[in-house]
Amino acid sequence: MNKPETDLTGRFTDRPKSMLLAEVVYDSIRRAIANGAYAEDERLPGENALAGQFDVSRPVIRAALKR
């Protein structure tokens, strides 16, 4: 799964300013599932792994997964 693009400060550059970080992560994970990056019966990586992939905190990942 590709990480969304960030600028030099680490902020996501491909999201509207009004969009929450958790929404960006949620949309990225949802698109990855829809595109077949994860098999139907496959579990998603854990919070720590997802936080590392998206370069965000675990609470952001938790908020995204609660959607």
C-alpha positions as CSV (number, residue, x, y, z in Angstrom):
1,M,0.0,0.0,0.0
2,N,1.4,3.4,-0.9
3,K,1.6,6.2,1.7
4,P,-0.2,9.4,0.8
5,E,2.1,12.1,-0.3
6,T,3.5,14.5,2.3
7,D,5.4,17.8,2.2
8,L,8.7,18.5,3.9
9,T,6.9,18.9,7.3
10,G,5.3,15.5,7.0
11,R,1.8,16.9,6.4
12,F,-0.4,15.2,3.9
13,T,-0.5,17.2,0.6
14,D,-3.3,15.4,-1.1
15,R,-6.1,16.2,1.3
16,P,-8.4,19.1,1.6
17,K,-7.7,21.2,4.8
18,S,-11.1,20.4,6.2
19,M,-10.5,16.6,6.0
20,L,-9.4,14.9,9.2
21,L,-6.3,12.8,9.1
22,A,-8.3,9.8,10.2
23,E,-10.5,10.2,7.2
24,V,-7.5,10.3,4.9
25,V,-6.2,7.0,6.4
26,Y,-9.7,5.5,6.3
27,D,-10.0,6.3,2.6
28,S,-6.6,5.0,1.8
29,I,-7.3,1.7,3.6
30,R,-10.7,1.4,2.0
31,R,-9.2,2.0,-1.5
32,A,-6.5,-0.6,-0.8
33,I,-9.1,-3.2,0.1
34,A,-11.2,-2.3,-3.0
35,N,-8.1,-2.6,-5.2
36,G,-7.2,-6.0,-3.9
37,A,-4.2,-5.1,-1.8
38,Y,-5.7,-7.2,1.0
39,A,-7.5,-10.5,0.3
40,E,-11.2,-10.8,1.4
41,D,-10.4,-13.0,4.4
42,E,-7.0,-11.4,5.2
43,R,-6.6,-9.4,8.4
44,L,-5.3,-5.9,8.2
45,P,-1.9,-5.2,9.7
46,G,-1.9,-4.2,13.4
47,E,-2.1,-0.6,14.7
48,N,1.6,-0.2,15.0
49,A,2.3,-1.4,11.5
50,L,-0.5,0.8,10.0
51,A,0.8,3.8,12.0
52,G,4.2,3.2,10.6
53,Q,2.9,2.9,7.0
54,F,0.9,6.1,7.2
55,D,3.4,7.9,9.5
56,V,0.6,8.8,11.9
57,S,-0.1,8.0,15.6
58,R,-2.0,4.9,16.8
59,P,-5.0,7.0,17.9
60,V,-5.4,8.3,14.3
61,I,-5.4,4.7,13.1
62,R,-7.9,3.7,15.8
63,A,-10.2,6.6,14.7
64,A,-9.9,5.5,11.1
65,L,-10.7,1.9,11.8
66,K,-13.8,2.9,13.9
67,R,-15.4,4.5,10.9
